[in-house]
Amino acid sequence: MTGPLAHEITTRLTAAFTPDHLEVINDSASHHGHSGDDGTGESHFTVVIECGAFAGQSRLQRQRMVIAALGDIPGQRVHALAIRARAPGE
């Protein structure tokens, strides 16, 4: 089941990039009781995204693009966000 924050992450990234592939993986259960676990069940995520907008961009620039598209989510509403961003064919 996808929670409201996972759904919002998916919606924002889809609107910003129209990705060829997008996975929003909720890793929160693996961090239950650890630092940053806020009890919501939506505190830690991995995003796997593939889209043409990442072609020719460095790994750091791709991460910055994703973080910018997510607005206030990283660091404010989500404790941890792992990003695996790639261009098609990578």
N, CA, C and O atoms as a GROMACS GRO file, in nm:
protein
  360
    1MET      N    1   0.084  -0.119   0.000
    1MET     CA    2   0.000   0.000   0.000
    1MET      C    3   0.088   0.125   0.000
    1MET      O    4   0.189   0.131   0.071
    2THR      N    5   0.051   0.221  -0.078
    2THR     CA    6   0.125   0.346  -0.089
    2THR      C    7   0.060   0.451   0.001
    2THR      O    8  -0.061   0.473  -0.005
    3GLY      N    9   0.142   0.514   0.084
    3GLY     CA   10   0.092   0.619   0.171
    3GLY      C   11   0.083   0.752   0.099
    3GLY      O   12   0.126   0.764  -0.015
    4PRO      N   13   0.027   0.851   0.165
    4PRO     CA   14   0.007   0.981   0.102
    4PRO      C   15   0.137   1.050   0.062
    4PRO      O   16   0.142   1.118  -0.040
    5LEU      N   17   0.242   1.035   0.140
    5LEU     CA   18   0.368   1.101   0.106
    5LEU      C   19   0.434   1.033  -0.014
    5LEU      O   20   0.487   1.101  -0.102
    6ALA      N   21   0.431   0.901  -0.018
    6ALA     CA   22   0.484   0.828  -0.134
    6ALA      C   23   0.408   0.868  -0.260
    6ALA      O   24   0.467   0.886  -0.366
    7HIS      N   25   0.277   0.881  -0.248
    7HIS     CA   26   0.195   0.923  -0.361
    7HIS      C   27   0.233   1.065  -0.406
    7HIS      O   28   0.241   1.092  -0.526
    8GLU      N   29   0.256   1.154  -0.310
    8GLU     CA   30   0.294   1.291  -0.345
    8GLU      C   31   0.430   1.296  -0.413
    8GLU      O   32   0.450   1.372  -0.508
    9ILE      N   33   0.524   1.214  -0.366
    9ILE     CA   34   0.656   1.207  -0.430
    9ILE      C   35   0.639   1.162  -0.575
    9ILE      O   36   0.697   1.221  -0.666
   10THR      N   37   0.561   1.057  -0.596
   10THR     CA   38   0.536   1.006  -0.731
   10THR      C   39   0.472   1.112  -0.819
   10THR      O   40   0.514   1.131  -0.934
   11THR      N   41   0.374   1.182  -0.767
   11THR     CA   42   0.303   1.285  -0.844
   11THR      C   43   0.397   1.399  -0.882
   11THR      O   44   0.397   1.444  -0.997
   12ARG      N   45   0.476   1.447  -0.788
   12ARG     CA   46   0.567   1.558  -0.817
   12ARG      C   47   0.673   1.520  -0.919
   12ARG      O   48   0.703   1.598  -1.010
   13LEU      N   49   0.731   1.400  -0.905
   13LEU     CA   50   0.836   1.359  -0.998
   13LEU      C   51   0.779   1.331  -1.138
   13LEU      O   52   0.844   1.360  -1.238
   14THR      N   53   0.661   1.277  -1.144
   14THR     CA   54   0.596   1.252  -1.273
   14THR      C   55   0.568   1.383  -1.344
   14THR      O   56   0.590   1.396  -1.464
   15ALA      N   57   0.519   1.481  -1.270
   15ALA     CA   58   0.488   1.612  -1.329
   15ALA      C   59   0.615   1.684  -1.374
   15ALA      O   60   0.614   1.750  -1.478
   16ALA      N   61   0.722   1.672  -1.298
   16ALA     CA   62   0.846   1.744  -1.330
   16ALA      C   63   0.925   1.680  -1.444
   16ALA      O   64   0.988   1.751  -1.522
   17PHE      N   65   0.921   1.547  -1.454
   17PHE     CA   66   1.012   1.479  -1.548
   17PHE      C   67   0.946   1.391  -1.652
   17PHE      O   68   1.011   1.358  -1.751
   18THR      N   69   0.821   1.352  -1.636
   18THR     CA   70   0.758   1.252  -1.723
   18THR      C   71   0.856   1.136  -1.744
   18THR      O   72   0.898   1.110  -1.857
   19PRO      N   73   0.892   1.066  -1.638
   19PRO     CA   74   0.997   0.964  -1.646
   19PRO      C   75   0.956   0.841  -1.727
   19PRO      O   76   0.839   0.805  -1.736
   20ASP      N   77   1.058   0.777  -1.785
   20ASP     CA   78   1.038   0.649  -1.852
   20ASP      C   79   1.016   0.538  -1.749
   20ASP      O   80   0.946   0.441  -1.774
   21HIS      N   81   1.078   0.556  -1.632
   21HIS     CA   82   1.067   0.458  -1.524
   21HIS      C   83   1.073   0.534  -1.392
   21HIS      O   84   1.155   0.625  -1.376
   22LEU      N   85   0.988   0.497  -1.298
   22LEU     CA   86   0.988   0.560  -1.166
   22LEU      C   87   0.945   0.459  -1.062
   22LEU      O   88   0.840   0.397  -1.074
   23GLU      N   89   1.027   0.445  -0.960
   23GLU     CA   90   0.992   0.364  -0.843
   23GLU      C   91   1.011   0.450  -0.720
   23GLU      O   92   1.115   0.514  -0.705
   24VAL      N   93   0.913   0.453  -0.634
   24VAL     CA   94   0.924   0.520  -0.504
   24VAL      C   95   0.910   0.409  -0.401
   24VAL      O   96   0.801   0.355  -0.380
   25ILE      N   97   1.021   0.377  -0.337
   25ILE     CA   98   1.028   0.263  -0.245
   25ILE      C   99   1.030   0.316  -0.102
   25ILE      O  100   1.117   0.394  -0.065
   26ASN      N  101   0.934   0.272  -0.023
   26ASN     CA  102   0.927   0.312   0.116
   26ASN      C  103   1.017   0.219   0.198
   26ASN      O  104   0.988   0.101   0.215
   27ASP      N  105   1.127   0.274   0.249
   27ASP     CA  106   1.224   0.198   0.329
   27ASP      C  107   1.202   0.218   0.478
   27ASP      O  108   1.283   0.173   0.558
   28SER      N  109   1.095   0.283   0.516
   28SER     CA  110   1.074   0.323   0.656
   28SER      C  111   1.071   0.206   0.754
   28SER      O  112   1.122   0.218   0.865
   29ALA      N  113   1.013   0.095   0.714
   29ALA     CA  114   1.004  -0.020   0.805
   29ALA      C  115   1.142  -0.068   0.848
   29ALA      O  116   1.158  -0.119   0.960
   30SER      N  117   1.241  -0.053   0.762
   30SER     CA  118   1.378  -0.095   0.794
   30SER      C  119   1.443  -0.003   0.897
   30SER      O  120   1.546  -0.037   0.954
   31HIS      N  121   1.383   0.113   0.920
   31HIS     CA  122   1.441   0.213   1.010
   31HIS      C  123   1.354   0.239   1.132
   31HIS      O  124   1.376   0.336   1.205
   32HIS      N  125   1.255   0.154   1.154
   32HIS     CA  126   1.163   0.170   1.267
   32HIS      C  127   1.242   0.178   1.398
   32HIS      O  128   1.324   0.091   1.427
   33GLY      N  129   1.217   0.282   1.473
   33GLY     CA  130   1.284   0.299   1.602
   33GLY      C  131   1.420   0.365   1.594
   33GLY      O  132   1.481   0.394   1.697
   34HIS      N  133   1.468   0.390   1.474
   34HIS     CA  134   1.598   0.454   1.455
   34HIS      C  135   1.581   0.606   1.450
   34HIS      O  136   1.470   0.658   1.450
   35SER      N  137   1.693   0.674   1.445
   35SER     CA  138   1.692   0.820   1.432
   35SER      C  139   1.616   0.859   1.305
   35SER      O  140   1.637   0.800   1.199
   36GLY      N  141   1.530   0.956   1.317
   36GLY     CA  142   1.455   1.004   1.202
   36GLY      C  143   1.322   0.935   1.182
   36GLY      O  144   1.241   0.981   1.101
   37ASP      N  145   1.297   0.825   1.252
   37ASP     CA  146   1.168   0.758   1.241
   37ASP      C  147   1.066   0.840   1.317
   37ASP      O  148   1.071   0.848   1.440
   38ASP      N  149   0.974   0.901   1.244
   38ASP     CA  150   0.876   0.989   1.308
   38ASP      C  151   0.745   0.918   1.342
   38ASP      O  152   0.651   0.980   1.391
   39GLY      N  153   0.740   0.788   1.318
   39GLY     CA  154   0.621   0.711   1.351
   39GLY      C  155   0.513   0.710   1.244
   39GLY      O  156   0.412   0.642   1.260
   40THR      N  157   0.533   0.785   1.136
   40THR     CA  158   0.431   0.790   1.030
   40THR      C  159   0.439   0.672   0.936
   40THR      O  160   0.343   0.642   0.864
   41GLY      N  161   0.552   0.604   0.936
   41GLY     CA  162   0.572   0.496   0.839
   41GLY      C  163   0.614   0.548   0.703
   41GLY      O  164   0.621   0.472   0.606
   42GLU      N  165   0.643   0.679   0.694
   42GLU     CA  166   0.687   0.740   0.569
   42GLU      C  167   0.801   0.839   0.598
   42GLU      O  168   0.788   0.959   0.573
   43SER      N  169   0.911   0.787   0.649
   43SER     CA  170   1.024   0.873   0.685
   43SER      C  171   1.148   0.848   0.602
   43SER      O  172   1.236   0.934   0.595
   44HIS      N  173   1.158   0.732   0.538
   44HIS     CA  174   1.276   0.694   0.460
   44HIS      C  175   1.232   0.638   0.325
   44HIS      O  176   1.149   0.546   0.319
   45PHE      N  177   1.287   0.692   0.217
   45PHE     CA  178   1.250   0.648   0.082
   45PHE      C  179   1.371   0.631  -0.008
   45PHE      O  180   1.475   0.693   0.014
   46THR      N  181   1.356   0.547  -0.108
   46THR     CA  182   1.449   0.538  -0.220
   46THR      C  183   1.369   0.571  -0.346
   46THR      O  184   1.260   0.519  -0.366
   47VAL      N  185   1.425   0.658  -0.429
   47VAL     CA  186   1.364   0.692  -0.557
   47VAL      C  187   1.456   0.640  -0.667
   47VAL      O  188   1.575   0.671  -0.670
   48VAL      N  189   1.400   0.562  -0.757
   48VAL     CA  190   1.471   0.515  -0.876
   48VAL      C  191   1.397   0.579  -0.994
   48VAL      O  192   1.279   0.552  -1.017
   49ILE      N  193   1.468   0.663  -1.068
   49ILE     CA  194   1.403   0.737  -1.176
   49ILE      C  195   1.492   0.738  -1.300
   49ILE      O  196   1.613   0.756  -1.291
   50GLU      N  197   1.429   0.718  -1.414
   50GLU     CA  198   1.499   0.723  -1.543
   50GLU      C  199   1.422   0.818  -1.634
   50GLU      O  200   1.302   0.803  -1.654
   51CYS      N  201   1.495   0.916  -1.688
   51CYS     CA  202   1.431   1.006  -1.785
   51CYS      C  203   1.536   1.077  -1.868
   51CYS      O  204   1.652   1.089  -1.829
   52GLY      N  205   1.493   1.123  -1.983
   52GLY     CA  206   1.581   1.191  -2.077
   52GLY      C  207   1.641   1.319  -2.024
   52GLY      O  208   1.748   1.361  -2.069
   53ALA      N  209   1.574   1.383  -1.928
   53ALA     CA  210   1.626   1.509  -1.872
   53ALA      C  211   1.761   1.491  -1.803
   53ALA      O  212   1.833   1.589  -1.782
   54PHE      N  213   1.795   1.368  -1.767
   54PHE     CA  214   1.921   1.343  -1.698
   54PHE      C  215   2.038   1.320  -1.792
   54PHE      O  216   2.153   1.312  -1.747
   55ALA      N  217   2.012   1.309  -1.922
   55ALA     CA  218   2.120   1.286  -2.019
   55ALA      C  219   2.219   1.402  -2.014
   55ALA      O  220   2.180   1.518  -2.019
   56GLY      N  221   2.346   1.370  -2.003
   56GLY     CA  222   2.451   1.470  -2.001
   56GLY      C  223   2.470   1.540  -1.867
   56GLY      O  224   2.555   1.628  -1.855
   57GLN      N  225   2.390   1.503  -1.767
   57GLN     CA  226   2.400   1.564  -1.634
   57GLN      C  227   2.486   1.476  -1.543
   57GLN      O  228   2.484   1.353  -1.554
   58SER      N  229   2.560   1.538  -1.453
   58SER     CA  230   2.638   1.463  -1.355
   58SER      C  231   2.545   1.401  -1.252
   58SER      O  232   2.428   1.438  -1.241
   59ARG      N  233   2.597   1.307  -1.177
   59ARG     CA  234   2.519   1.243  -1.070
   59ARG      C  235   2.468   1.347  -0.971
   59ARG      O  236   2.352   1.342  -0.930
   60LEU      N  237   2.553   1.440  -0.934
   60LEU     CA  238   2.516   1.544  -0.839
   60LEU      C  239   2.405   1.634  -0.897
   60LEU      O  240   2.309   1.667  -0.827
   61GLN      N  241   2.419   1.672  -1.023
   61GLN     CA  242   2.318   1.757  -1.085
   61GLN      C  243   2.183   1.686  -1.094
   61GLN      O  244   2.078   1.747  -1.075
   62ARG      N  245   2.186   1.557  -1.123
   62ARG     CA  246   2.061   1.479  -1.128
   62ARG      C  247   1.993   1.478  -0.991
   62ARG      O  248   1.872   1.495  -0.981
   63GLN      N  249   2.073   1.458  -0.887
   63GLN     CA  250   2.016   1.458  -0.752
   63GLN      C  251   1.958   1.594  -0.718
   63GLN      O  252   1.851   1.603  -0.658
   64ARG      N  253   2.027   1.698  -0.755
   64ARG     CA  254   1.976   1.834  -0.730
   64ARG      C  255   1.845   1.858  -0.804
   64ARG      O  256   1.755   1.923  -0.751
   65MET      N  257   1.834   1.807  -0.925
   65MET     CA  258   1.711   1.822  -1.003
   65MET      C  259   1.594   1.753  -0.934
   65MET      O  260   1.484   1.808  -0.925
   66VAL      N  261   1.618   1.632  -0.884
   66VAL     CA  262   1.514   1.556  -0.815
   66VAL      C  263   1.473   1.628  -0.686
   66VAL      O  264   1.355   1.644  -0.658
   67ILE      N  265   1.572   1.670  -0.609
   67ILE     CA  266   1.544   1.740  -0.483
   67ILE      C  267   1.464   1.869  -0.509
   67ILE      O  268   1.371   1.900  -0.435
   68ALA      N  269   1.502   1.942  -0.613
   68ALA     CA  270   1.430   2.065  -0.646
   68ALA      C  271   1.284   2.035  -0.682
   68ALA      O  272   1.193   2.108  -0.643
   69ALA      N  273   1.262   1.928  -0.756
   69ALA     CA  274   1.126   1.892  -0.795
   69ALA      C  275   1.041   1.850  -0.675
   69ALA      O  276   0.919   1.864  -0.677
   70LEU      N  277   1.106   1.801  -0.570
   70LEU     CA  278   1.032   1.755  -0.452
   70LEU      C  279   1.004   1.865  -0.352
   70LEU      O  280   0.931   1.843  -0.255
   71GLY      N  281   1.060   1.983  -0.373
   71GLY     CA  282   1.028   2.097  -0.287
   71GLY      C  283   1.060   2.074  -0.141
   71GLY      O  284   1.175   2.049  -0.105
   72ASP      N  285   0.959   2.084  -0.056
   72ASP     CA  286   0.979   2.076   0.089
   72ASP      C  287   0.985   1.934   0.143
   72ASP      O  288   0.998   1.916   0.264
   73ILE      N  289   0.977   1.834   0.059
   73ILE     CA  290   0.974   1.696   0.108
   73ILE      C  291   1.108   1.653   0.165
   73ILE      O  292   1.112   1.612   0.281
   74PRO      N  293   1.219   1.660   0.090
   74PRO     CA  294   1.347   1.615   0.148
   74PRO      C  295   1.392   1.705   0.262
   74PRO      O  296   1.393   1.828   0.249
   75GLY      N  297   1.430   1.644   0.371
   75GLY     CA  298   1.484   1.719   0.484
   75GLY      C  299   1.381   1.781   0.576
   75GLY      O  300   1.412   1.810   0.692
   76GLN      N  301   1.261   1.801   0.527
   76GLN     CA  302   1.157   1.859   0.612
   76GLN      C  303   1.047   1.758   0.643
   76GLN      O  304   1.005   1.743   0.758
   77ARG      N  305   1.002   1.688   0.541
   77ARG     CA  306   0.893   1.592   0.561
   77ARG      C  307   0.941   1.447   0.553
   77ARG      O  308   0.870   1.355   0.593
   78VAL      N  309   1.060   1.428   0.500
   78VAL     CA  310   1.121   1.296   0.490
   78VAL      C  311   1.260   1.305   0.552
   78VAL      O  312   1.337   1.397   0.521
   79HIS      N  313   1.292   1.211   0.638
   79HIS     CA  314   1.423   1.213   0.705
   79HIS      C  315   1.535   1.173   0.610
   79HIS      O  316   1.642   1.235   0.611
   80ALA      N  317   1.512   1.070   0.528
   80ALA     CA  318   1.618   1.020   0.439
   80ALA      C  319   1.561   0.987   0.302
   80ALA      O  320   1.454   0.928   0.290
   81LEU      N  321   1.636   1.028   0.200
   81LEU     CA  322   1.594   1.003   0.062
   81LEU      C  323   1.716   0.961  -0.019
   81LEU      O  324   1.808   1.040  -0.040
   82ALA      N  325   1.715   0.837  -0.065
   82ALA     CA  326   1.821   0.788  -0.154
   82ALA      C  327   1.770   0.806  -0.297
   82ALA      O  328   1.656   0.773  -0.328
   83ILE      N  329   1.857   0.858  -0.384
   83ILE     CA  330   1.817   0.886  -0.522
   83ILE      C  331   1.908   0.811  -0.617
   83ILE      O  332   2.030   0.824  -0.612
   84ARG      N  333   1.846   0.732  -0.706
   84ARG     CA  334   1.918   0.666  -0.814
   84ARG      C  335   1.858   0.718  -0.944
   84ARG      O  336   1.754   0.668  -0.989
   85ALA      N  337   1.922   0.817  -1.003
   85ALA     CA  338   1.870   0.883  -1.124
   85ALA      C  339   1.959   0.847  -1.243
   85ALA      O  340   2.081   0.856  -1.235
   86ARG      N  341   1.896   0.806  -1.352
   86ARG     CA  342   1.973   0.768  -1.471
   86ARG      C  343   1.900   0.816  -1.597
   86ARG      O  344   1.779   0.838  -1.598
   87ALA      N  345   1.979   0.830  -1.702
   87ALA     CA  346   1.924   0.863  -1.832
   87ALA      C  347   1.892   0.731  -1.903
   87ALA      O  348   1.948   0.628  -1.868
   88PRO      N  349   1.802   0.733  -2.003
   88PRO     CA  350   1.771   0.611  -2.077
   88PRO      C  351   1.899   0.549  -2.136
   88PRO      O  352   1.986   0.618  -2.186
   89GLY      N  353   1.905   0.417  -2.127
   89GLY     CA  354   2.020   0.344  -2.180
   89GLY      C  355   2.135   0.328  -2.084
   89GLY      O  356   2.233   0.259  -2.116
   90GLU      N  357   2.127   0.388  -1.967
   90GLU     CA  358   2.236   0.374  -1.870
   90GLU      C  359   2.214   0.253  -1.782
   90GLU      O  360   2.295   0.225  -1.693
   0.00000   0.00000   0.00000
